[in-house]
Amino acid sequence: MLVDYHVHHHLDVCASNEMTVQNIAAEAKRIELQEIAIIKHYSRRLPNGQARYQDWFRIIPREFDLFLNELSGFSSTDDLQMFSGVETELINEDGVINIEIEQQQRIDMVALSVHFMPYLDVLDLRSDNYPHILSPNTEAYRASIEPWLHKVEQIGAEDIIRSLVNAYCNAIQRNPKVRTLAHMTDGLEPLRLYQIDVDHLEIDTLVSLMEPLMHCMREHHVLWELHTMPIKQMAILRHANALGVRFCATADAHFITGGWANMSDHWRAYRILENYSLARGLLSV
């Protein structure tokens, strides 16, 4: 079966107005997908405490209701199974995520992302020392980058990876609706984004550090999501595959056609699974 569990809805600020449920379903059938999840960004709080942080927005409850109403008004067919979901963030090492438990009960699945640095125990992050490295050429960036780089160098990449893995595992155990870990690549991209030098470590060390997450994902039937981004440490995925982790491909679609991520890009991600013989998983199983 061909599946994509990460298709954005038009009520997301980042998505095109054409991403209605009806249009998504028609395009999914055209490109021969058999299961999809239509998702909406859901962030109950952001690192700066404001309604917007970088490219992410705090959820507007009325829009979430509209999203769910549109999905409930559309019936799945025999040739297309449709799930409702949200993409939300990993918040801290205790496994808190950025959607309340009671709101999770209203959807089929959660795609768990790391859009901004979680509050890991080893980092001792607070609002007054949160790294602003996603906005280069700003005063916040210039004020935070040197102390941040010094902090992560003192802690070391191994302990930071270990904490991130622990956070993921706690989130999976605490939130049964987490069914995919979104745009994972080799699992280390969020740390690279925050300039944590993970790639100087030996590959055997990286695999060993990531292994507890692999066991947790297998046990709880959580899928490892891949999209079109290149994968730097393929050995991590091969080991996860050998341990029984299942994978899914996504275009992370925000457009039906054109744009920087459209539904037909699904095939580019799917080829990664095929080229490396990664086992595919389904939400419906």
C-alpha positions as CSV (number, residue, x, y, z in Angstrom):
1,M,0.0,0.0,0.0
2,L,1.1,3.6,-0.7
3,V,0.5,5.9,2.2
4,D,1.3,9.5,3.3
5,Y,0.5,10.5,6.8
6,H,1.6,14.1,6.6
7,V,-0.6,16.2,4.4
8,H,-1.3,19.7,5.6
9,H,-4.8,21.3,5.6
10,H,-5.6,24.7,4.1
11,L,-6.2,26.3,7.6
12,D,-2.5,26.0,8.3
13,V,-0.9,29.4,7.6
14,C,1.9,27.6,5.7
15,A,-0.5,25.7,3.4
16,S,-2.2,26.7,0.2
17,N,-5.9,27.5,0.1
18,E,-6.3,24.6,-2.4
19,M,-5.5,22.1,0.4
20,T,-9.2,21.3,1.1
21,V,-10.2,17.8,2.1
22,Q,-12.0,17.3,-1.2
23,N,-9.0,18.4,-3.3
24,I,-6.5,16.4,-1.1
25,A,-8.6,13.3,-1.5
26,A,-8.8,13.7,-5.3
27,E,-5.1,14.2,-5.6
28,A,-4.3,11.3,-3.3
29,K,-6.4,9.0,-5.6
30,R,-4.7,10.4,-8.7
31,I,-1.2,9.6,-7.4
32,E,-2.5,6.2,-6.1
33,L,-2.2,6.7,-2.4
34,Q,-4.4,4.3,-0.4
35,E,-4.1,5.8,3.1
36,I,-3.5,9.4,4.1
37,A,-3.6,11.6,7.2
38,I,-4.7,15.2,6.9
39,I,-3.0,17.2,9.6
40,K,-3.0,20.6,11.1
41,H,-0.3,22.3,13.0
42,Y,-1.2,22.5,16.7
43,S,1.0,24.4,19.2
44,R,-0.6,25.3,22.5
45,R,2.5,27.3,23.5
46,L,5.7,28.6,21.8
47,P,9.2,29.3,23.3
48,N,8.7,33.1,23.4
49,G,5.3,32.9,25.0
50,Q,3.8,34.8,22.1
51,A,1.2,33.9,19.4
52,R,4.0,33.5,16.8
53,Y,7.6,32.2,17.1
54,Q,9.7,32.0,13.9
55,D,7.4,30.3,11.4
56,W,5.1,28.7,13.9
57,F,1.8,29.9,15.3
58,R,-0.1,29.2,18.5
59,I,-3.3,27.2,17.8
60,I,-6.6,29.1,17.3
61,P,-9.2,26.8,18.9
62,R,-12.0,27.9,16.5
63,E,-9.8,27.0,13.5
64,F,-9.1,23.6,15.0
65,D,-12.9,23.0,15.3
66,L,-13.3,24.0,11.7
67,F,-10.6,21.6,10.6
68,L,-12.2,18.7,12.4
69,N,-15.7,19.6,11.1
70,E,-14.4,19.6,7.5
71,L,-12.8,16.2,8.0
72,S,-15.9,14.7,9.7
73,G,-18.0,15.8,6.8
74,F,-16.0,13.8,4.3
75,S,-16.3,10.0,4.2
76,S,-13.4,7.7,3.3
77,T,-14.0,5.4,0.4
78,D,-12.9,1.8,-0.2
79,D,-9.9,3.0,-2.2
80,L,-8.8,5.8,0.2
81,Q,-8.6,5.5,4.0
82,M,-8.3,8.9,5.6
83,F,-7.1,9.8,9.1
84,S,-7.3,13.1,11.1
85,G,-4.2,14.3,12.8
86,V,-2.0,17.2,14.0
87,E,1.7,18.0,13.7
88,T,2.9,19.2,17.0
89,E,6.2,19.6,18.9
90,L,8.2,17.7,21.5
91,I,8.3,20.1,24.4
92,N,10.6,18.5,27.1
93,E,12.4,15.4,28.3
94,D,9.4,14.4,30.4
95,G,7.6,13.7,27.2
96,V,5.2,16.6,27.2
97,I,4.1,17.5,23.7
98,N,2.4,20.6,22.4
99,I,-1.2,19.4,22.3
100,E,-3.3,18.7,25.4
101,I,-4.4,15.1,26.1
102,E,-8.0,16.0,25.8
103,Q,-7.5,17.5,22.4
104,Q,-5.6,14.4,21.3
105,Q,-8.8,12.4,21.9
106,R,-10.5,14.2,19.0
107,I,-8.0,13.0,16.4
108,D,-6.7,9.7,15.0
109,M,-3.0,10.4,15.2
110,V,-0.2,12.8,16.2
111,A,2.9,13.4,14.0
112,L,5.5,14.5,16.5
113,S,8.1,17.0,15.3
114,V,11.1,18.9,16.7
115,H,10.4,22.4,15.2
116,F,12.3,24.1,18.0
117,M,14.7,22.8,20.7
118,P,12.9,20.8,23.4
119,Y,13.7,21.6,27.0
120,L,16.2,18.8,27.6
121,D,17.4,18.3,31.2
122,V,21.1,18.6,30.2
123,L,20.5,22.0,28.5
124,D,18.7,23.7,31.4
125,L,16.8,25.9,28.9
126,R,14.7,28.8,30.2
127,S,12.9,31.6,28.3
128,D,15.8,34.0,29.1
129,N,18.5,31.7,27.6
130,Y,16.6,30.0,24.8
131,P,18.7,29.8,21.6
132,H,17.5,32.1,18.8
133,I,19.7,30.6,16.2
134,L,16.8,30.1,13.7
135,S,16.8,33.8,12.9
136,P,20.2,34.8,11.7
137,N,21.1,38.5,11.4
138,T,18.9,39.5,14.3
139,E,19.8,41.0,17.7
140,A,18.5,37.9,19.4
141,Y,20.7,35.6,17.3
142,R,23.8,37.7,18.0
143,A,23.1,37.8,21.7
144,S,22.4,34.0,22.0
145,I,24.7,32.3,19.6
146,E,28.1,32.4,21.4
147,P,26.7,31.4,24.8
148,W,24.7,28.7,23.1
149,L,27.7,27.2,21.3
150,H,29.7,27.3,24.5
151,K,26.9,25.6,26.4
152,V,26.5,22.7,23.9
153,E,30.3,22.2,23.6
154,Q,30.6,21.9,27.4
155,I,27.8,19.4,27.6
156,G,28.8,17.3,24.6
157,A,26.8,15.9,21.7
158,E,26.5,12.4,23.3
159,D,24.6,13.6,26.3
160,I,22.4,15.8,24.2
161,I,21.5,13.0,21.9
162,R,20.8,10.8,24.9
163,S,18.5,13.3,26.3
164,L,16.6,13.8,23.0
165,V,16.2,10.1,22.6
166,N,14.8,9.9,26.2
167,A,12.4,12.8,25.5
168,Y,11.1,11.0,22.4
169,C,10.6,7.7,24.3
170,N,8.8,9.5,27.1
171,A,6.5,11.3,24.7
172,I,5.7,8.0,22.9
173,Q,4.9,6.3,26.2
174,R,2.9,9.2,27.6
175,N,0.9,10.0,24.4
176,P,-0.6,6.9,22.7
177,K,-1.8,9.1,19.8
178,V,1.8,9.6,18.7
179,R,1.9,7.4,15.6
180,T,4.7,9.0,13.5
181,L,7.9,10.8,14.3
182,A,7.9,13.5,11.6
183,H,10.6,14.3,9.0
184,M,13.1,12.3,10.9
185,T,15.9,11.8,8.3
186,D,18.4,10.0,10.5
187,G,16.9,11.4,13.7
188,L,19.7,13.9,14.2
189,E,18.7,16.8,12.0
190,P,17.1,18.9,14.7
191,L,20.4,18.9,16.6
192,R,22.4,19.8,13.5
193,L,20.0,22.7,13.0
194,Y,20.9,24.0,16.4
195,Q,24.6,23.6,15.5
196,I,25.3,20.6,17.8
197,D,28.1,18.7,16.2
198,V,26.7,15.2,16.1
199,D,28.6,14.0,13.1
200,H,32.0,14.0,14.7
201,L,30.9,11.0,16.7
202,E,31.7,7.5,15.4
203,I,28.8,5.8,13.6
204,D,28.7,2.9,16.1
205,T,28.3,5.5,18.9
206,L,25.5,7.2,17.1
207,V,23.7,4.0,16.4
208,S,24.1,2.9,20.0
209,L,22.7,6.3,21.3
210,M,19.7,6.0,19.0
211,E,18.9,2.4,19.7
212,P,16.6,2.9,22.7
213,L,14.3,5.0,20.5
214,M,14.3,2.3,17.9
215,H,13.1,-0.3,20.5
216,C,10.5,2.1,21.8
217,M,9.1,2.9,18.3
218,R,8.9,-0.8,17.5
219,E,7.2,-1.7,20.8
220,H,4.6,1.1,20.4
221,H,4.1,0.8,16.6
222,V,5.3,4.3,15.9
223,L,6.4,5.0,12.3
224,W,9.7,6.6,11.3
225,E,8.8,9.2,8.7
226,L,11.1,10.1,5.8
227,H,10.7,12.9,3.3
228,T,12.8,14.2,0.5
229,M,15.7,15.5,2.7
230,P,19.1,13.7,2.2
231,I,20.1,11.3,5.0
232,K,23.6,11.7,6.4
233,Q,23.9,8.7,8.6
234,M,22.1,5.9,6.7
235,A,23.6,3.3,9.1
236,I,21.1,4.5,11.8
237,L,18.1,3.8,9.5
238,R,19.5,0.4,8.5
239,H,19.9,-0.6,12.2
240,A,16.4,0.7,13.0
241,N,15.1,-1.4,10.1
242,A,16.9,-4.5,11.3
243,L,15.4,-4.0,14.8
244,G,11.8,-4.0,13.3
245,V,11.1,-0.2,13.1
246,R,8.7,0.5,10.3
247,F,9.0,3.6,8.0
248,C,6.6,5.8,6.0
249,A,7.2,8.3,3.2
250,T,5.8,11.8,2.9
251,A,6.0,14.9,0.8
252,D,5.0,17.0,3.8
253,A,2.6,18.5,1.3
254,H,1.5,22.1,1.6
255,F,0.3,22.4,-2.0
256,I,-1.7,20.2,-4.5
257,T,0.5,21.3,-7.4
258,G,3.6,23.6,-7.5
259,G,5.0,25.2,-4.4
260,W,7.9,24.0,-2.4
261,A,6.2,20.8,-1.2
262,N,3.3,19.3,-3.2
263,M,1.6,16.0,-3.0
264,S,3.2,14.5,-6.0
265,D,6.6,14.9,-4.3
266,H,5.6,11.9,-2.3
267,W,7.3,9.7,-4.8
268,R,10.7,11.3,-4.2
269,A,10.5,10.3,-0.5
270,Y,9.0,6.9,-1.3
271,R,12.1,6.1,-3.5
272,I,14.3,6.4,-0.4
273,L,12.4,3.6,1.3
274,E,12.7,1.5,-1.9
275,N,16.3,2.2,-2.6
276,Y,17.4,1.2,0.9
277,S,14.9,-1.6,1.3
278,L,13.3,-0.1,4.4
279,A,10.2,-1.9,5.7
280,R,7.0,0.2,5.4
281,G,4.3,0.5,8.1
282,L,0.6,1.4,8.1
283,L,-1.6,3.2,10.6
284,S,-4.4,0.9,9.8
285,V,-2.6,-2.2,11.2
